[in-house]
Amino acid sequence: PSLPRWAAQLGGTFFVPISESKTVPFGGFDLKHKAEVSHNPSFNLQLGVAFGNPPDVYKSFRFFYSFFSGTDPRGQFFTRPITSHSVGIEMQI
């Protein structure tokens, strides 16, 4: 079958450094629109705290809450709309 081949995506991550603190709040979002699905857009929001060296927050230990609403990102199920809430940890190695 022939599927439309275009998509649009917008996103960003924002850190809010607090002076002389090893804890940095952050937020991020991702908005996607895909031509091959009827449930658009897909939206992801992430809010959390980064621990570590504030000047190097992208390589810090992070604890966060994540909200997702949109089409299932797993390929074979991408026609199913879902909403999910989760918590997570992330660490760059």
Steps between C-alpha positions, in 0.01 A plus 500: 500500500601857443534709818548874528869565568505822698507588869552813708661514843564773756661461841736634758652458845533782751715504815447760774829532691473613861816681612743285700271198499573144391128454417364644175130484402433428133218455252475372149239441233467331164220553249474276192262490205524205260320481168440123517287509819157648561551580871719811503695654659699285744609696807759416764570711811783432744548683833769419751813574695862458389760426768868569452711775353268783384730619215489147357130413553478290182734247662331495840286246685132583437174402666185591304128464435392440140160542333431369149186534290472400136558204275692204637868554406556126443481455122246222457257660750532861384134521398390464864467820706638471855553716807764409757648637821838379624791584726859431412864544569770577247877506529756566228792260502 
